[in-house]
Amino acid sequence: MVAFQELDKLIRSELVNFSGYAASRAPETLGDKVAVPLEDIIKLDANENPYGCSPRVTAALAEYSNLSVYPDPEQTEIRRQIQEYTGVNAAQIVASSGSDQLIDLTMRLFIGPGDEVINCVPSFALFQFFMALTGGTLVDVLRDEDFAVDIKKVKAAITPRTKMILLATPNNPTGTITPRQDIVELLETGVPIFVDEAYCEFGGETVVDLMPDYPNLMILRTFSKWAGLAGLRIGYGLFPPKIADYLMRIKEPYCVNGAAMIAVRESFKDIDYLNNTVRMIIAEREKFFEELTKFSWLKPFPSRANFIYCAVLKGKAGDLQQKLQSKGILVRYFDQPLLKNSLRIGVGKPEHTVAVIKALREIESEQNG
């Protein structure tokens, strides 16, 4: 008789207690946990664009007839379009199924057991997620009380085993920008610097122009936020030519689907429309921040992204998140060592701001009643 091995005994030891990534919940899964119809739920928990994609995208996808054909594995058209948008040569561009996939691929390309990666925490949770899969060591360097990166501490953490420094700017979930001169100072160390610019269209700053002078600079971007294409999973990275070539070799052949390629093409044809929605979100972000400062029990932090991070000074953030959810407003909450008792609230349309502030006032009244 065959003696079958217990499969769970064969799992890599470093992944036995791997907890995974706590993603936002889809509204349709909430059932009776909200007191409003599904179509009235205000989703502000995943930093999505409340205005959605360009109307050109919707129209083009309705007419798309090549669903039975594999997309171009060389990404020829989309890399050319991104070249026109960024000014970076197409040979340095790699597109992917969401920018998350490129974090994974880049780490797998560089990192192995015994290697170190410096992470400026708190930062994007998927940095830690993908590092855990490489077998490398994540070296956390704490940001200051305003979530600014301490460049001296980062440089002091560099060792001969350091393979990469991770830097999200604007940072998720805090919305803070790392000044250009600080990034240059890190680039001058010669260590590969991986800059996540997922929210750069909302922050108004980029270091793309530094790439010709710094062959250790790699930049990550996405269409999920500014272009409203989160559901199609499309991101891209800007790399030194040799690194881009390696990534093109190790990526999944058809990692960017045909629908996403069509969506990117139409988005670039409607760039004025998308830039206008970005401007509206930025304007609403400033209004929303001002409204949040009026609550004595909240401490919102200035943001350069399309969300606002708030420390909850009175009560529990988890309870507040649940109360908002019951009113049909979805936000993200944190309660971990570096992000204690806090919320991250996406910037929506003006009517969404009104609804959130109204709900917070109702909750405040209930607490004081």
N, C-alpha and C positions, 0 to 999 in steps of 0.2 A: 504494500500500500504506500502511495506517495505521501511523504511528510511535507506538508505545505508550511512555508515559513510565514511568520506573522509579519505582514507588510509594515506595520507601524514600527517594528523593531529595526527596520532597514532605513528609516528616515535619517537624514543628516542630523547629527546631534545638535548643531547650532540652530536648527529650525524646529526642534521639538516644542519649544515654548514660544515660538513666533506668534505674535498676536494679530498680525495683519494691519490693515489701514482702515480707520473708522471713516468711511465715506458718508456723504450726505444721503438722506433717505429720499426716495422718490415719493412725491405726494400721494400717488395712487395706492401706496402701501400703508397709509396711516389709518385707513378705515374710520372707526368711530372716535379716534383720538382728537379729531378736530370738529369744531362746531359749525363749520361752514361747508358749502358744496365744494367739490374738488376744483371746479373752475374758478373759485374765488380765493383759493389759497395763494398767499403772497410768499414766493420762494426766494429767500434772501440768505440762504445757508451755504451756497456753493460758488459765490462770486460770478454768477452768470450775467450775461447782458440782458437787461429787462426789455430792451427794444428788439431783441432777436436779430436774425441775420438780415442781409439785404434782400429786398423783394425780388431782385434779379435771381438770387439763389433759389428761392422757392419756385419761381417760374421755370428756371432751367432744369431743376431736378424733376419737375412734373413731366418734362418732355424727354428726359434721359432714357435712352432705349438700349444701352449697351450693358445691362446688368449681367448678361451671360458671358461677358468678355473680361479676362483678367486686365487690370490696369498696368500701366507702364512701370516695370520694376526699376527702371533707371530714373524715373521721376523727371524726365526731360523738360516737359512744359512747366511744371510747377516750380522747378528749381530756377528756370529762366524768369518766371514771374516774380519770385522772391528776390532774385538778383536785382530786378528793376525797382523793387520796393525798398531794399536795404542798401543797395550799392555794393554789395559783396558778391564776388564772382561765383557763378553757379557751381564751379568745381569745389567750392568751400561750403556748400549747402547740402544738408541732408534733411529730408522731411520724414515724418513718422506718424504713427497712430497715436496722436496726442503727444505733447512734449514729455509726458511721463516716460514714454517708451525710450526716448533718447537719454534720459537720466539713467535708466537701466542699462542701455547699450554702452554708454560712455563709461559707466562704472565697471562693467564687465570687461571693457577693452583695457582699462588701466589697472584695476584693483584685483589683487589676489590675497590669499592668506598672508598675514604679516605686514601688509601694506597699511598705511595710515591716510586718512582723509580728515581734514579740518573742517568743522561745521560751525558756523556762527549762530549760536542758539539763543532764543528760540527761533526756529525757521521752518521752512516747508517740511512737513512730516514725511513726505515721500523720499527725502534724502536719506533719512534713517532707515526707512522701509527697504529701499534697494541696496543700501550698504549691507544690511543684514544678510542679504542673499549672496554677497560676494565673498564672505569670509574674512574681509578686511576689518580694520579697527577704526571706528569713528571717534575722533578727538573733538570734544565739545569745548568751544571757547565762548564764554558767556558774554552777551551784549550788556550794555549798561542799563540803568533803570529807565531810560527813555528808548531802549531797544536799538541804540546806535552800536555799530561794530567797534570794538576796541582793537585798533590796528596793531598797537604795540603787543597786546596779548596774543594776537594771531601770529605775528612774526616770531614771538618767543616760543610758540607751540610747534614751529617747524623743526623737524628732525630729518635725518637721512632717509627715513622710511616714508616721509610725506610724499604722496603721489598727487595730491590735488587739494585745493581749497574751494569750498562751496560757498557761494554768495548769492542770495536772492535779493534783488533790488528793483522795484519796491519789494519789501519783505512780506511774506505771508506767514503768519496772520497779522502782523503788526502795522503794515503799510508804510514802514520807514524806508527812506532812501539812503544808500551809502554814497557819500560824496565822491565825485570823480577823482579827486586828488588822493583819496584813500585807496581806491581801486588801483590807481597807478602805482602807489607805494607797494602794494602787494604784488603787482605784476613785476616790479623791479626785483623781487626776490628770485625770479626765474621759475618758481613753482607753477605748475599748471593751475589756472584760475578758471573755474566754471561759474559763469555769471548767469543766473536765471532772471531774464527780463520779461517774464510772463505778463507783467502789468505795466510795461514801459510806456505804452500809448497813453495811459492815464497819468503817469508820472512825469512825462515830458523830457526824460533824460535817457541817454543810451551811451554805451562805450564802444559801439560798432566801429566808429572812426579810429579807434586805437588798434584795431586788428593788424594793419600793415606794420606797425612798429613793435608789436608784442606777439611773437609766435607761440606764446604760452596761454593766450586768451581764447576761451571758448564761450559762446553765448547761446542761450536757449530762449526760444520764443514760442508763442502759441496763437492760434486763431480762435481759441475758445472764448476769450474775454472780449476784446475789442470788436471782433468780427461776428460774434454771436454764433459760433459754430461748435459749441461744446459737445453737442450730440453726435457730431460726425467724427470726432476725435482726430484732429489734425494739428500738428505742431511742427516746428523745424528748429534746426540748430545751425550755427555759423562756426566753422572750425578751420584750423590750419589745413591746407590742402591734403597733406598726407593723412591726417586724422580723419578727415571727411572720407577719404578713399577707404580706409580701414572700416569705418562705420558702414559704408555702402556695401562692403563685403559681408559683414556679420549681421546686418539687419535682415528681418524677414523679407523675402523677395517682394511681396505685394502688401507691404505694411500700410500703404496709403490707398484706401479704396477709391474706386472710380467716382462715386458720389462726392467724396471729399475733394477730389481734384477739380470737379466741375464747380463746386462751391467756392473754392479758392479763386478760380478763374473769374467767376462772376463777382466775387467780393472786390477784387482789384479793379474791375470795371466800374464799380460803384463806390469808389473810395471816398468821394465827397459825402455821400450819405452816411457811411460808417464813421467818418471823422466827425460829422455833426452829432451823431449819437454819443460819441466819446465826449465831446464838449458838453453835451447836456448832462451826462453822468458826472462829469467833473463839477459842473455848476451845482448839481443837486447834492453832491458830496459835501460841499462847503455849507450849504443850507442845513443839511442833515446834522453835520457836526455841531453847528451852532445850537440847534434844537436839543441835541443830546447833552450839551454842557449845562442846560437849565435844570437838569436833575442832579440834586446834591449827592445822591447815592450812586451815581455813575461817573466814571472818569474816562471819557473818550480820548484817544490819542490821535494827533494829527496824522492824516493818511495821504499818501500819494498814489494809492491804488483805487479800486472800485468797491471798497469796503471800509468799514471803520471798526477798529478794535476797541473794546470798552472793558475796563476793570469794573467789577461790581463791588462797591464799597459797603453795601448793606444788604444782607440776605445772601442766598445761594444762587449762583449763576445757573445751576442746573434747574432749580425750581423756576427761575425767571424764564428760562428757555421753554420749559413745559407749559407755563401759563401763556406765553406768546403762541406756542404751537396750538393750544386749545382754542385760541382766537383766530387760527388760520394763518399765523405768521411764523415762518420757519427761519430760525437763525442758528448759528453754530455756537456751542459753548465749550469752554475748556476748564479743566480742573486738574492740572498737573504741575509739577514743581516749578517750571519756568513760566507757566501761563495759568496762574492761580485764579480761580473764581472769576472768569471773564467770558465775554461774548464777542463774536465777530459777526457784524451785521452788514450784508451786502447793500450797496447803494442801488435803490430802485428808481422808479419814476416819481414825480412829485406826489401823486396820490398814494404811493406806497409809504413815503415819508410821513404823510398825514396820518395814515393808518397805524404805523408803528408808534408814533408819538402819542396818538390817542390811546392805544393799548397800554403803553407804559404809564400814562397818567391814570388810567383805570386801575392798573395793578398797584400803583402808588397809593391811590385812594383806598383800595381794599386793605393794604398793609397798615395804613394809618387809621383806618376806621375801627 
